[in-house]
Amino acid sequence: MKRGQSAMEFLMTYGWAILVVLIVLSGLFYLGVFSPKISSTCLIEAPFICKDIKIADNGVLLYLKQNNVETYTVTDMKINGESCEELFNNEDVTFSEQEVYCILSNDLDRNAKASITFDVSYNTKSGLNHNIVGEGNGQNENELMMVNELVEPNKVIFVDENEDYSCKVLLDSFPDLEDGNYIIDPDGEGVVSPFEVYCDMVNGGWTLIYHGLCTSAARVDRTTGNIIEVSGGIEFDDMKIDAVNWDYSGTRTTTETAKLELTFSGYFEWLFSQPDDPRPDDPLPDVKFHSVDDGEQDVQFISLGYMLQGYNNGWRRILPPFYVHDSQDDYMYLGSLSGTGINYEDWYDYGGGGNPRYNTQMNRNTPEESGLGLTPIEFQTIKVWVR
């Protein structure tokens, strides 16, 4: 009885300390303190040298150097027995030094050790073909590898897996980045997994969140396959809308940092759901975006500059000069033409209406052309960017 009582007193006295120690040890194990980082090694026989190898969450960078080789191809690469889902810069290589990138279909565990094998087929300058196998070992450096496929040869950057980053953040960290597709992670270690977006790096790190019709959100599926819809909690202070096929663009700055909780067409659907006011001359309020600080949908644009706005007589609009009637699926009014390079006669040629500013056939996607040289749907296409 006394032994049991003593044991209970011991646990009550020191149990909390033991619990703290266990928590600390768990954290140290997670951080890899008890799994010291191993050096990366890479070997391949002549006429090649493997100068370096880098292991990331989602792939491997292999840095090869060759001598007296006409061309070579890395035909396969395996990490812990799993073949790469994609290989970049690996075919018909003629450079003396080349970085070859492997992207995995399944990410490696944090601090995971990795064993790599890679097959190389090459032709010597004398015309003979040979096949050799290289190998490497290393440890996941807990970074995400992103490949820019729009430049030749393809380039890669690495970002910390735990940091939140956007197109703008990537550009600030790597000023020489080109336009292209990149993986972003707006909430870092939050619930949203990293996802791919198109980044305009040349003009300052804009993220493309929408490409499609500028009219009713209910009609976005009627584009010709070029629609892009992105949300994912992207944070932004500026929004820009570009007309794809004609010279018109507008940028607005928010009153505070906003978070894209809905898609762009989702916000437009919200605008369409707002009831008309009995006073038809009063405009509806601007569409408001969600606040980063408190999550409320109350962020507006500075100086009353709207991107999405409505009028109580049934009209809704996206950035002048487009006005869309919420009850008529293909009915649009063209407002101010200042700076657009478009004249009312060309607009009217698209169809219908007793006023050259009106068009009642905006839902057509036919090969007929007017002076604009575009089908109605092509004419409406816009791109929406944030940063």
GIBELMO-V822870 format. One record per residue. RES is the residue in one letter. SS is DSSP state (alpha for helix, beta for strand, coil for the rest). PHI is phi in whole degrees, 0 to 359 (none if undefined). D_FIRST is the distance of its C-alpha to the first C-alpha in Angstrom with 2 decimals. Layout:
RES_SS_PHI_D_FIRST / RES_SS_PHI_D_FIRST
//
This chain:
M_coil_none_0.00 / K_alpha_294_3.79 / R_alpha_296_5.41 / G_alpha_298_5.21 / Q_alpha_294_6.19 / S_alpha_295_8.60 / A_alpha_297_9.97 / M_alpha_295_10.69 / E_alpha_297_12.34 / F_alpha_297_14.25 / L_alpha_295_15.59 / M_alpha_293_16.58 / T_alpha_280_18.31 / Y_alpha_247_20.03 / G_alpha_301_20.14 / W_alpha_297_23.57 / A_alpha_293_24.92 / I_alpha_297_23.95 / L_alpha_298_25.64 / V_alpha_299_28.72 / V_alpha_299_28.98 / L_alpha_297_28.89 / I_alpha_297_31.59 / V_alpha_298_33.71 / L_alpha_298_33.47 / S_alpha_299_34.52 / G_alpha_296_37.48 / L_alpha_294_38.48 / F_alpha_298_38.44 / Y_alpha_297_40.60 / L_coil_281_43.01 / G_coil_85_43.37 / V_coil_299_42.14 / F_coil_266_40.39 / S_coil_232_43.40 / P_coil_306_46.23 / K_coil_298_49.57 / I_coil_262_51.76 / S_coil_287_55.48 / S_coil_282_57.81 / T_beta_230_60.18 / C_beta_209_63.18 / L_beta_227_65.63 / I_coil_204_68.86 / E_coil_281_71.85 / A_coil_301_75.31 / P_coil_269_77.32 / F_beta_248_74.28 / I_beta_230_71.80 / C_beta_267_68.56 / K_beta_282_68.40 / D_beta_194_65.18 / I_beta_214_62.62 / K_beta_228_60.40 / I_beta_251_57.61 / A_beta_240_56.77 / D_coil_306_54.63 / N_coil_244_57.47 / G_beta_173_59.71 / V_beta_221_61.20 / L_beta_256_64.13 / L_beta_242_66.06 / Y_beta_250_68.68 / L_beta_252_71.31 / K_beta_234_74.40 / Q_beta_230_77.20 / N_coil_221_80.38 / N_coil_64_83.54 / V_beta_249_82.17 / E_beta_287_84.47 / T_beta_214_81.80 / Y_beta_212_78.25 / T_beta_224_75.71 / V_beta_277_71.93 / T_beta_280_71.76 / D_beta_199_67.98 / M_beta_216_64.77 / K_beta_237_61.24 / I_beta_242_57.95 / N_coil_51_55.05 / G_coil_85_57.35 / E_beta_261_58.30 / S_beta_291_61.98 / C_coil_295_63.04 / E_coil_287_63.96 / E_beta_218_66.79 / L_beta_239_68.55 / F_beta_236_70.77 / N_coil_60_73.55 / N_coil_253_73.24 / E_coil_251_76.62 / D_coil_50_79.91 / V_beta_282_78.85 / T_coil_243_81.69 / F_coil_291_80.20 / S_coil_290_79.36 / E_beta_228_75.96 / Q_beta_208_74.01 / E_beta_264_70.65 / V_beta_250_69.47 / Y_beta_246_66.80 / C_beta_241_64.45 / I_beta_249_62.69 / L_coil_271_59.75 / S_coil_280_59.10 / N_coil_233_55.32 / D_coil_294_53.85 / L_coil_283_51.80 / D_coil_291_48.17 / R_coil_300_47.55 / N_coil_63_47.87 / A_coil_295_48.54 / K_beta_280_50.29 / A_beta_224_53.60 / S_beta_246_55.97 / I_beta_241_59.58 / T_beta_233_62.60 / F_beta_216_66.06 / D_beta_259_69.33 / V_beta_234_72.63 / S_beta_247_76.11 / Y_beta_218_78.97 / N_beta_246_82.71 / T_beta_280_84.29 / K_coil_292_87.52 / S_coil_276_89.28 / G_coil_99_88.23 / L_coil_277_85.62 / N_beta_255_82.39 / H_beta_223_79.02 / N_beta_231_75.41 / I_beta_225_72.47 / V_beta_235_68.71 / G_beta_250_66.73 / E_beta_213_63.00 / G_beta_207_60.58 / N_beta_218_56.94 / G_beta_180_55.13 / Q_beta_221_52.51 / N_coil_302_52.68 / E_coil_270_53.60 / N_coil_58_52.32 / E_beta_232_55.74 / L_beta_258_57.87 / M_beta_261_61.25 / M_beta_236_64.22 / V_beta_254_67.62 / N_beta_267_70.86 / E_coil_273_73.10 / L_coil_270_76.15 / V_coil_239_77.18 / E_coil_240_78.38 / P_coil_292_76.66 / N_coil_302_73.50 / K_beta_246_71.34 / V_beta_229_67.59 / I_beta_230_65.31 / F_beta_239_61.56 / V_beta_231_59.38 / D_beta_295_55.74 / E_coil_294_53.68 / N_coil_261_51.68 / E_coil_268_54.68 / D_coil_273_56.63 / Y_beta_209_60.28 / S_coil_231_63.54 / C_alpha_303_67.10 / K_alpha_296_67.79 / V_alpha_296_64.70 / L_alpha_299_65.62 / L_alpha_294_69.16 / D_alpha_298_68.08 / S_alpha_278_66.01 / F_coil_228_68.67 / P_coil_298_72.08 / D_coil_266_74.12 / L_coil_295_72.63 / E_coil_265_75.18 / D_coil_301_75.21 / G_beta_160_73.20 / N_beta_273_70.02 / Y_beta_223_66.74 / I_beta_271_63.06 / I_beta_238_61.69 / D_beta_218_58.24 / P_coil_300_58.70 / D_coil_249_55.03 / G_coil_57_53.58 / E_coil_275_49.96 / G_coil_287_50.41 / V_coil_280_50.53 / V_coil_276_54.19 / S_coil_286_54.77 / P_coil_304_57.66 / F_beta_216_60.99 / E_beta_268_64.59 / V_beta_221_67.38 / Y_beta_263_70.90 / C_beta_246_71.33 / D_beta_268_74.60 / M_coil_277_74.03 / V_coil_297_77.68 / N_coil_258_77.89 / G_coil_116_74.63 / G_coil_83_71.57 / W_beta_277_72.10 / T_beta_256_69.88 / L_beta_281_71.77 / I_beta_253_69.95 / Y_beta_204_72.74 / H_beta_217_75.93 / G_beta_171_77.80 / L_coil_293_79.83 / C_coil_262_80.07 / T_coil_263_80.69 / S_coil_310_78.52 / A_alpha_300_74.97 / A_alpha_290_75.40 / R_alpha_251_78.00 / V_alpha_296_76.18 / D_alpha_280_75.94 / R_alpha_262_79.75 / T_coil_284_80.10 / T_coil_263_81.30 / G_coil_87_77.96 / N_coil_255_77.62 / I_coil_286_75.05 / I_beta_233_72.05 / E_beta_230_69.22 / V_coil_228_66.38 / S_coil_225_63.71 / G_coil_69_60.18 / G_coil_75_59.68 / I_beta_297_62.36 / E_beta_268_62.84 / F_beta_205_66.41 / D_beta_244_68.69 / D_beta_225_71.96 / M_beta_229_73.26 / K_beta_228_76.52 / I_beta_240_78.55 / D_beta_248_81.26 / A_beta_281_83.95 / V_coil_293_84.01 / N_coil_256_87.68 / W_coil_208_89.41 / D_coil_277_89.39 / Y_coil_209_87.00 / S_beta_207_83.64 / G_beta_214_81.64 / T_beta_233_78.60 / R_beta_232_76.48 / T_beta_250_73.79 / T_beta_277_70.81 / T_beta_289_69.92 / E_beta_204_66.43 / T_beta_297_64.58 / A_beta_252_64.25 / K_beta_233_62.12 / L_beta_278_63.66 / E_coil_279_61.28 / L_coil_245_64.03 / T_coil_288_66.80 / F_alpha_299_70.21 / S_alpha_292_71.53 / G_alpha_295_68.39 / Y_alpha_292_69.42 / F_alpha_292_72.94 / E_alpha_299_71.66 / W_alpha_300_69.99 / L_alpha_298_73.42 / F_alpha_293_75.09 / S_alpha_278_72.61 / Q_coil_287_73.57 / P_coil_289_75.81 / D_coil_291_79.31 / D_coil_267_80.11 / P_coil_302_82.93 / R_coil_264_84.74 / P_coil_294_85.95 / D_coil_275_86.97 / D_coil_274_83.50 / P_beta_286_81.59 / L_coil_290_78.00 / P_coil_292_75.56 / D_coil_302_74.90 / V_coil_297_72.13 / K_coil_254_69.06 / F_beta_257_66.50 / H_beta_284_62.75 / S_beta_276_61.53 / V_coil_293_59.18 / D_coil_292_57.72 / D_coil_236_56.76 / G_coil_79_57.70 / E_coil_286_60.30 / Q_beta_273_63.63 / D_beta_221_65.69 / V_beta_272_67.10 / Q_coil_247_70.91 / F_beta_264_73.61 / I_alpha_294_75.23 / S_alpha_60_78.69 / L_alpha_57_78.45 / G_coil_279_79.10 / Y_coil_263_77.99 / M_coil_251_77.17 / L_beta_231_76.54 / Q_beta_209_78.24 / G_beta_228_79.64 / Y_beta_239_82.45 / N_coil_284_82.39 / N_coil_267_85.37 / G_coil_104_83.34 / W_beta_271_83.69 / R_beta_229_80.86 / R_beta_216_81.45 / I_beta_245_80.00 / L_coil_39_81.54 / P_coil_311_85.29 / P_coil_252_87.49 / F_beta_269_85.64 / Y_beta_234_85.44 / V_beta_242_84.00 / H_beta_273_84.48 / D_coil_287_81.25 / S_coil_253_83.08 / Q_coil_235_85.48 / D_coil_299_83.91 / D_coil_233_86.69 / Y_coil_248_88.32 / M_beta_222_88.32 / Y_beta_242_90.22 / L_beta_262_90.98 / G_coil_277_90.92 / S_coil_299_92.01 / L_coil_255_93.41 / S_coil_302_93.51 / G_coil_81_92.58 / T_coil_270_91.92 / G_coil_75_95.12 / I_coil_244_95.52 / N_coil_250_98.44 / Y_alpha_296_98.46 / E_alpha_295_101.03 / D_alpha_298_98.81 / W_alpha_300_95.90 / Y_alpha_294_98.10 / D_alpha_301_99.31 / Y_coil_291_95.91 / G_coil_140_96.78 / G_coil_60_97.39 / G_coil_92_97.48 / G_coil_263_100.31 / N_coil_225_99.22 / P_coil_303_98.98 / R_coil_277_95.54 / Y_beta_261_94.15 / N_beta_216_93.09 / T_coil_248_92.18 / Q_coil_231_91.56 / M_coil_289_88.67 / N_coil_269_86.76 / R_coil_287_89.39 / N_coil_226_88.55 / T_coil_246_91.95 / P_coil_284_94.07 / E_coil_298_96.72 / E_coil_236_97.08 / S_coil_249_98.62 / G_coil_296_99.69 / L_coil_284_96.03 / G_coil_73_95.78 / L_coil_226_92.39 / T_coil_288_91.19 / P_alpha_305_89.71 / I_alpha_292_86.10 / E_alpha_301_86.69 / F_alpha_298_88.09 / Q_alpha_282_84.98 / T_coil_298_82.46 / I_beta_230_80.43 / K_beta_239_77.67 / V_beta_244_75.01 / W_beta_237_73.24 / V_beta_223_70.54 / R_coil_198_69.26
//
